[in-house]
Amino acid sequence: MSADQDKNNKGKYSKRGFASMDKEKQRAIASKGGKAAHAKGTAHRFTPEEASLAGYKGGIAQRKKKQAVEASIQAEKSPRARKQ
């Protein structure tokens, strides 16, 4: 965050924490964390099969969410839903 942005915020936002850092600093810290996890042996690498399954599950979840929203909209438009 630049000094100009700090002045414009006028105490509205916290100047603490990861999210308040500039993007380059966030990136550097995250990179160190990833390298440390790999060095320690606790990092996870997806196999092609795991990645495929994760994408499939994400697609199903997204489709269900979209269908629920569409059903809600249709229910609002339905004459039965209107009680006068």
MODELLER restraints for C-alpha pairs under 7 A, 6 or more apart:
rsr = mdl.restraints
at = mdl.atoms
rsr.add(forms.Gaussian(group=physical.xy_distance, feature=features.Distance(at['CA:1:A'], at['CA:20:A']), mean=6.73, stdev=0.5))
rsr.add(forms.Gaussian(group=physical.xy_distance, feature=features.Distance(at['CA:1:A'], at['CA:21:A']), mean=6.08, stdev=0.5))
rsr.add(forms.Gaussian(group=physical.xy_distance, feature=features.Distance(at['CA:1:A'], at['CA:22:A']), mean=5.24, stdev=0.5))
rsr.add(forms.Gaussian(group=physical.xy_distance, feature=features.Distance(at['CA:18:A'], at['CA:26:A']), mean=6.68, stdev=0.5))
rsr.add(forms.Gaussian(group=physical.xy_distance, feature=features.Distance(at['CA:37:A'], at['CA:43:A']), mean=4.95, stdev=0.5))
rsr.add(forms.Gaussian(group=physical.xy_distance, feature=features.Distance(at['CA:75:A'], at['CA:81:A']), mean=6.27, stdev=0.5))
